[in-house]
Amino acid sequence: MRNVVRKKGESSKRRKLKPKGSKKWGLDMIGKTYIDVKTKRIMIPVEDGDLYVDLTIPNEDMNVNDDSDMDLVRDSGKDIENQSGSSAGQGNPNPTPPSRVPSDIRDQKKGEPRNKRQGTRLRRNSSNVEINVPNYGKHTVLCWMVDMGTIQPNDRVYYMGESNSVLLDGTITRGGIRCKCCHGIVSVSEFEAHSGSKNSDPYRNICLEGGTSLLHCMLEAWNKQDASKLKVSNFVSVADEDFNDSACIVCGDYGNLLCCDSCPSTFHQSCLGMDVLPPGDWHCSYCCCKICGLVNSQLATCSLCEKKYHNSCVEADGGMILESGDAFFCGNKCQEAFGKLERLIGVKHEIGGGYSWTLIRRSNVDFGDLHMKSHMVECNSKLALALSLMDECFLPCMDGRTNINVLNSVLYNCWSNFNRVNFEKFVTAILEKDDKVICAASIRIDGNQIAEMPYIATSYMYRRQGMCRRLMNAIESALKHLDVELLVIPAISKVKKTWISSFGFEPITLKTQHLIRDIKLLVFPGVEKLQKRI
């Protein structure tokens, strides 16, 4: 394909355009007011008609200026359109509707005020009766295993010591384990502490009556997820006439796109800063040597920054491509940062008050690896909890060109042959207390210069309690340890002021804009980016 300019709508028949006429995204227009055709709720257009606000929501629930906590993902779901279309930027004048709507707005019935205690931390009463409320204990590994059917409420469990001696027994509940020694419902970690064991490996040592460990049940629950969730890669089959992507990899929008002759990536000419189209074949920066700009089969890809280099070019530039097993690095900085990141994965860091944070990433583990890789099984399970937490805030975000579930693929760090939806390098930061995953964020390290954080979410029960700030402090300390210079996030107008005033972010500079042209950021069309120096 030579010097092709992709016309709007030429490459993707799947792309759905906003229908013309008096209906917008399932809304009937009555005068200047819109009525949701399904829920019959009154909606008003704001921000040039690209956002519709449900009038039944109390004003105090729309306030995002509280410095105690902020949920970027939940709020951004109101404004950010999925990558199948956008009304902002270059290209598509007929946007598709936002595909992600906060579930608290989506599920609320007309005339029923939302429970104002929904964001309040729930506690058991003094009689240790399990509280029967929605989502109670939802984001614990134990409750997740109950939901997946690998353990059942009222199952007897035993903490096994040396020589298969029983140190303590209890009963499974959705809220935790009912401990025989205190008759209270405790977390898995507390149950281990009550047994007197110092092993710090509760899931391996707590067993059902038949002798099956909770670790085995955990891996079984992971494997019982939908096959679509467990995919490690999203390979996009392309026809000869439709080889390229249909959205710009820099801004995520449609329009007249310049196609790479080596990979499916496409770009707006303006996003590349090109005044004139290049003659002949053209290859994007993801396919060329970062130093000489040429393309051939001798290129090595850095395992951290993912930039490509010829060994000879690196040596001529005074450097050396470093090898470590199957990994290649363009220099000492990337190699050191990669090593530090690998040593952080799966390590729990206590931060006081019973809270801890951990960086986790999906690993491929089977039953034969349980003895050696128990921590990987636990990380996978907590990743499933993080995805469940994100699902509290979003409907599935399906990419219009590839039909990939973006949120699922980011959390489970899925590879793709399309650079725009290749999420292999993502890791997830989680904040925990009492075995509950309270807050989660997705992060990708793009070399030692930039890290991105497109998603961050807090469980409903813990909002407005400073959990986002706790996790942000942990993330920034980790990035500082990795010598990362900048953290880049998407920020809609409603929360932009809070990110700037309370979290120290600022609009990205021209220097950063130029820098991220060569970095595969997850972008939301029309949404401004902010940066923070670490």
Secondary structure, DSSP 8 states (H G I E B T S, - for coil): --S-EE-TTSS-TT------SSB-SSEEEETTEEEETTT--EEEEETTTTEEEETTS-GGGG----TT---HHHHHHHH---TT--SSSSS-SS----S---HHHHS--TT----TTTTS-----TT------TTTTTTBHHHHHHHHTSS-TT-EEEEE-GGG-EEEEEEEETTEEEETTT-SEE-HHHHHHHHT-----HHHHEEETTS-BHHHHHHHHHHTS-HHHH-SEE-----GGG-S-SSBTTT---SSEEE-SSSS-EEETTTTT-SS--SS----TTTSBTTT----TT-EE-TTT--EE-HHHHHHTT---EEETTEEESSHHHHHHHHHHHHHBT--EEEETTEEEEEE------GGGTTT-HHHHHHHHHHHHHHHHHHHH----B-TTT--BHHHHHHTT-EESSGGG--TTEEEEEEEETTEEEEEEEEEEETTTEEEEEEEEE-GGGTTTTHHHHHHHHHHHHHHHTT--EEEEEE-HHHHHHHHHHH--EE--HHHHHHGGGS-----TT-EEEEEE-
